[in-house]
Amino acid sequence: MKNKDENQILLQQEENLNEQRKSYWTPKSITFEDVQLSDNGISPDQRKRALNQLSEYVKDSQENFLGYQATQRMDFSEFSKYLDVSINNLGDSFSSPKWDSNQVPPDGYFRMNDKWIERAVLDYYAKLWNAKSPRLVEEDKEEGWLETYWGYILTMGSTEGNLLAMRNGRDYLNGTLLQYDPKPQTNTNNTFVNKSLEEVGYVQAVQDETNLNALTPVLFYSEATHYSIKKLAQVLQIKTFAQIAIERGFENPFTEDRKWPNTIPIDKTGAIKVDELVKYATFFIQKGFPILVNFNYGTTWTGAYDDVGEAVAKLKPVLDRFGMFDRKIRIRGKEYERNGFWYHVDGALGAAFVPFIKNDVEDGDEISKEFPDFDFKLHVHSISTSGHKWVGMPWPCGIYMTKNKYLISNDVPDYVGSLDSTLAGSRNGFSALLMWDYLSKRSKDDLKAEVLNALKTVEYTKGELEKIYPRKVLHVPGSLVVIFPKPTKIDIIKKYSLASSGNFSHIFIMRHVTEEMIDNLIIDLKKNLLKEEPLLTSKTDNDTVDHSFGW
């Protein structure tokens, strides 16, 4: 009887496994049964097989990884001992200005952090992005502390930075109290329990009856913007210019059909059309709407750079003319002066490497033409970049940076003992350590050489691909992307992890990409060209690239 029951159990388990096989895809090199877990764990042999398969799969994928902006060259083996501890940079990246260090540690109660290392990385990028550093707070009693930077190392990639930028921009433009705006002082003993919303600062400006649009931010972003911006706008309930126009019944005066585009148009490189942005922004600025603009510095498909400097310069006289560059808002009977705009730069890729070759050139230099200005030299409010793209990290991470004077209000949880202006609260301290490691091993000249080497490899790749596909290879000057006709053989796309959209695929020349890797791709593409049907399904030579593809 027992054997019969055991057989029934085994048959049931096999049936369940077959159902799972139908639902769960695994690569050919991975044995499905080896990775499935049971109520009793798995045997040492099964575990060893599963991990060996994973190791071989990752190694094989890494050797040919060309299609995405994720550097695969890194060596953090010396930090393996930190995998056995939980380093959590809980709360704010900087000491809270509201806590007495004699009662609470400046970095809060949670001792297992490395915030001093995080701050070293932030200082480095603040200088790189022409932000005023070191970071100061009100208690430093130094003139200009509001203009100094604030930032933190993200647990996610640039999407987290974009989310905080949009939330920050929304609250700044809709008249919510900011961190350093005066608030009622009802607590005198550093106890922050049961604080009212007013004490925390979640109080909005009084609506100006002469301008009912004054506290309604309008979002602008280009057709080539990463898809996360649309998603984040939905989460934060920030409406785009097209959504507001349709809701309010505004007709588009710039088109014959009077319909509104969903996004700002882009040029042939994938960069935002500055004149189009100015045209549409002006329409809303003159109606009293504050504007929230997302710029891209290294788009996800072509690697193009929005000319932030030109856009800022052209929008300035428009904002001045309608009293929106500096405007007054009233909160709890007190007047505050704020911009009627917020400029965020999504520099997920470009902001991490361009400054190493741009910051030491003169205006008018060829490099400065390829890489337009984007940083805090301009009237930019926030910048984000990714750590796992150009630098190379085992997991997504990044940096968000703004200025003290733009910080949104947040509570100070009593049990944490730290102010927290971040989104995550709990944050990965390991990322700070690895980003610090990358910078600590390289001089500015070393970092510049890495960028120049990548650009050299870009030119080599472009030249080799043009030999196969004359007039069908696209490269934006200064970008790390080369776009070419999509191979018809799926094995090539899989082998090299080629990001593809429509009839085209692209390569990102990251730090790990060598000419030898490109040569291997070229060999496979030539074989494909000889054996398969023509690579393009279109009948013309005028195929266009879909710039909207994002990653």
N, C-alpha and C positions, 0 to 999 in steps of 0.2 A: 504493500500500500504506500509505503514511504517512497519507494522508487517511482511509483506512478505519479505521486504528487510532485516529486522533484522534476520528473520529465515534463509535467504540465507547466511548471514554473519556467523551465528552460525554454519550452515552446513559446510561452507567453512573452518571455524576454526577447526571443528572436523575432517574434512578430512586432514587438514594440520597436526593436532596432530597425527593422525593415521600414516601418512607418517613418522613423526619424531620418533614414537615408533619403527618403523621398522629399522630406522637407528641408533638410540641411545640406547645403552644398559644401564640399571640401575639395581642395586641389587634388589632382591625380596622385601627387607624391605623398599625400596624407591619408593614412588608413583610418577610416571613420571610427571603427571599433576601438582603436587605440586611445582616442582622446575622450571617449564618452565616460562619464563618471557614474559610479554606482553608490548605493547606500553604504557600502563597506569600503569606499575608496577604490583604488586600483592596485594591482600587484606591482612590485618593484620593476619587473621586466617590462610590463606594459607601459609604466611611467617612463622608463628609459627609452623605449621605442618611440613614444610620443614626443619626447623632448629632442631626440635625435632627428626625427622628421621635421620638427619645427626649425632646428638649427640649420639643416640642409636647405630648407625652403627659403629661410631668411637670407642665408649666404648667397644662394643662387639669384634671388631677387635683387639683392644689394649690388652684386657685380655688374648688373646691366641696367641699373635704375637711371632713367633719363627723362621721364615725362613730366615730373612734378617738381615743385620748388621745395624740396626737402633734402638738405645736404646729408649725405651718408658717410662722410669722412669725419670720424671722431674717435677719441680714445679716452674714456673716462674710467679705465680699469682701476686706477689708484684710489677711486672714491667708492669702491665696492663695499668698504666697511660701513658706509653710511646707509646702505640698504637695510641694515639691521636695526635702524633707529627711525623714529618718526620726527623729521625736522619740519615744523609747522610755523611759518611766519604769521601767526594768528594776529589779526587786527592790522593796524596801520603800519606802514613801512618805516615811519619815523616816530620818535617819542611823542607822546601826547603832550601838548602844551598846557593841558588842564590838570595834570596830575603832579602831586608833590613826590619827588623821587625818594624822599626820606620815608614815605609810607608805602609807595608802590614802585617797583622797578620801572625805569623809564620805558622799557619795551613791553611792559605788562607782566602779568603773573605767569604766563606760559613760558617757561625758561627754555624749552627745547626749540630754539629758533636760531637763525643766523642773520638777523636783520642788519647787522653792521656790514656784512658781506653784500647784502642786497643794496644797501645805501651806497657802497663803493661802485657797484655796477651802474646805479642810477646817476651818480655824479659823473661817471664817464660819458654816458649817453647825453646827459644834460649839456655838457661842453660840446659834444659832437653835434648836437642839434641847436646850438647857439641859444640855449636857455640860460637864464641868470642863475648861477650857482656860487657857493653852496646854498642848499635850501635853508631858508630862515623862517622863523615863526614870529608872531606878534611879540612874544616875551623877549625876543632878542633885542628889541628896542633899536633896531638899525633901520635907517631910512631905506625904503624900497623893498622891505620884506614881502610885501604883497606881490611884487613882480618876480620873486624867485620861484623856482619850480617846485612841483610836487609830483610824485609818481610812485609806481610800485611794479613789481615783477608779477606778471599774470600767470595764473594757473592754467588757463586756456591759452589759445593763440590770440591773434589780433582781433578775433571776433569778440572776445571779452573786452578788449580795449575799445572797440567800436561801440559796444553796448554801453559802457560807462560814459564814453564821449557823448553819445546821443541822449542818455539820461541826464548827464550834466548840462548839455546844451539845452535840452527841453526845460529843465528847472531854472536855468539861468535866464532864458528868454521868457518864460511864463511868469517870472517874478517871484519865485520861491526864495525864501531866505537862504543865504549861503553860510558857510561855516564861520566866517569871520565877521558877519553882520551882527550887530549888537542884539543880544537876546536877554530875556528876563533872568536875573540871577536869584533864584529862589533856593538853591542848594548851597550850603556853605561848608559842608563837611566831606566833600568828594563822594557823596552817595548819590547814585544816579538811578534809583529805583522809582518806578511809577512816574516818570517824567511825563508832562503833558506834551502834546504835539507842538504846542507853541514854544515850549522850552527847548525841544529838540531842534526846532527851526523849520518844521514843515508848515510854513505859513506863506500864503501867496499874496501878491500885490493886489491892491484895489483896482477894479476895472475902471479904466478911463472912459467916461461916458462920451467924450469927444472922439474916441478912437476905439471902437468895439473889437478891432482886430489886433490891438497892441500886445495881447498876451497869448496869441495863437501862433506858435512857431510853424513855419512852412519848410518842409524838407526838400532839398534838391540833391540829386546825385545822377551820375551819367549812366548811359546804356551799358558801359563796360564795368560797372561797379560790381563787386562781389555780391553774390546772392544773399549773403547774411544780412546786408543792410535792409533789404525789403522785409526780411523776417523780423529783424530787431525793431523796425518801425511799427510792425503789427503788435509786437509784445508791449512796446512802450506807448502805443496809441498816438504816434506822431504821424501826421498826415502829410502826404506829398503835395506838391503844387497842383498836380493834376486832380488829386482827390478833392482838395479844397475848392478848386475851380468848378468842378462838376457839382459839388454840393451847393455852392453859392450861385450856380447858374451863370458863371462867367463864360463868355465866348472868347475863343482864342483869336486875337486880332492879327496874328502873324501867319495864319494859314487860310486858304480859301474855304476849306470845309468847316472851319471854326472849331475843329476838334483839338484836344490837348494830347501831346505825347506823354507817355507814362514816365519817361526819363529825359534827361538832357542829351541831345545827340552827341556823337563822337566823330572825330575825324578818321581818316583812313588808317592811322596808326593805332587807334583805340583810345586816344586821349580826349578829354572833354573839350567840346567846342566852346571856348571861352566867351565868344560873342553871343552864342546862343544862351549860355548861362546868364550873362549880364542882361540880355533882353528879357528873359522870363523872370529873373529875379527882380528887375526894375518894375515889372507889371505889378508884383505883389508888394514891393517896398513902398511904392507910391500910394498903395491902399492901406498902409500902416501895419502890414504884417512883418514881424521879425523873421529873419531867414536863418536856416540851419543847413550848412553846405558840407557834404562829404566829398573830399578830393581823394583821388587814388595816386599813389606814388609807386608804380609797378603793378599794372593790372594783371589779372590772373590768366588772361589768354595771350595777349601780345607783349606784356611787360611794359606797356607805355606809361609815361609820366605826365600827369596833368600839370599844366603850367600854373601852379598855385600863385606864383609871384605876379604874373600877368592878370590873373583873375582878381586878386586882392586889389591891385592898382586900379583896375577898371571899375570895380564896384565901389571904391572909396568915394569918388565924387557923387555917385548916385545916392549912397547912404548919407553923405553930408547934405545934399540938396533937400532930402526929405526928413532931416532931423533924426536919422536912425543910426548914425555912427556912434554918437553918445546921446543917450536919452535918459529922461528921468522917469522912475517908477516910484510909487508910494506904497509902503508897507507899514501897517500900524502907525500911521500918521507921520512916518519919517520918509524923506526922499533919498533914493539911492540912484547913483549914476551907473548905467550899464550900456554895453553895446547892444544894438538892435540886430545883432548877427552872431553866429558861432561858426567858426571854420575848423573842421576836423580833417586831419590827414591820415588816411589809412595807408600807412607805409609798411605794410606787412612784409614786403620784400625789400623795396628800394631804400627805405629809411635806415636799414641795417647795414648797407654796404656803400651806398653812393657817397656819403660824407667823406669817406677815406680817400676818394680821388677828387672830390669837388672842393673841399674846404680850403685847399691851398692853391687854387687857380684864380686868375683875375677874370672879371666880367668881360665877356667878349671872346674868351678862350673857347676853342672848339668843344672842350669838355663841358663848359658851362652852358653851351647851346644844347647839348644832348641831355643834360641833367638840369632842369630848371630849379629855381629856389623853391623850398617847401617848408622850411623850419621856423623856429621862433624869432628869427630875424624879421619875419613878416608878422602881420597881425593875426597869427594862428593861435587858436585857443587850446588845441589838444593834438597829440600825435600818438599813434600806436604802431608797434612793429612786432614781428614774430621772432622767437628765438630758434625755433626748429627749422626755419627755412634757410637763411644764409649761414648763420652760425653753425647750426646742426645740433640737435638735442635728441635724447632718447624718447622724448614725449613733447607734445605741444606746450608752448609757454611763450612769453613775450613781455613787452614793456608798454605801459601807458604813462603818458606824461602830460601835465597841464601846469597852471600857475596857482600859487596860493590863493590868489584873489578870486579864482573861479571854483574853488572847492565846494561841493555840495554838502549840506548839513547831514550829519549822521549821529546816532546815539552813541553813548559811551557805556557799554555794558559793564556793570559793576564787577561781575565775576571774572571778566577778561582783563580789566585794568588797562585798557588801551583804547584810544580813539580808533574808529574804523571808517575810513572813507573809501575802502575797497568794495568790490562787489562780492567776492567769494567769502570774506571773513577768514576761514581757514585757507591757507595758501601753501603751495609747495616750496619749502625752503631749499630743496635739492636743486631746483632750477636756478636759483640765485647762485648757488655754489658752482654749478657747471658753466653758467655764463661768465662768472668771475674767472674761472679756470681758463676759458678760451681767451679772454682779454689779458690775463696775467702772463701768458706765454708768448705774447706777440707785441712787437713795437708797432707804432703807427706805420712805419715803413713796411713792416711785414704784412700788415693788414691791407695796405695799399697794393702791395705786390700780388696778394691773393686775388684782389679784384681785377687788376690788370691782366693777370694770367687767365682768369675766367673770360674776360672780354676777348682775349687773343684766341681762346678756344672757340668762342662764338663765331669769330670770323673764319676760322678753319672749318667749322661745321657748316656754315653757310656756303662756303666755297665748294665743299665736297657734295653737298646736296644739290647745288645748282648744276653740277655736272650731270646729275641724273634727271633733274626736273627743271630744265631751263624756263625762266619766267614764272615759275610756280612756287618760289620760295620767298617767304616774307620775313623780314627782320626790321624791327624798330630800332633806329640808332640808339646805342647806349643800353638797350635791354639785354637780358640774358636768355631771351627766347628766340628760337628759330622754328618757323612754321612751314610745313611741307605737306604734299598730298598724302592722305591717309593710306597706309598699305592695305591691300585687299586681303592679305593673309593674317588671320587673327592671331596666329602664333607669334608673329613679329610684334604685334601690339602688346600681347601678354608678356613676352620675353623682356621687353624694354620698358614696360609700364607706361606706354605712350598715352598721354591724355589726348582724347580725340573728340571732335565735334564736326558733324556734317561730313564733308569730304576731306577734312584736314586733321592732322595730328601736330603736336608740337613737342619740342625738347626744351628743357630748362638746363642751362649750363651752370650747375651749382659747383661748389668747391671741389667735390669729389670726382667730377667728370673729367676724363682724360681724352686725348686724341685717339688713344688706342681703343677706348670704348666706342668712340664715334666711328672708327674704322670698322669695327665689328658690325655696327649697325649698317654701314654702307654696303658691306659684303652681303648681308641678308637682304637688303633692299634691292640690290642688283639681281640677286637670284630670284627674288619675287617678281621683278620686272620681266625677267626672261621667261618665267614659267607660267605666270598668271595673266589674266586679262588686264587691260590698261587700268592704272591705279585710280583714275578719276571716273566716276560714273557720269559726270556732266559731259556734254558734247562740245562745250566751248572752252576757251582759254581764259574766260573772265569770271571764274568762280570767286566768290567772295568769302572771306573768313567770318565765321560767327563769333563776334567779340563778346557775346553775352555768356559764353561758357565760363563757369567759375569753379574754383576749388579752395 
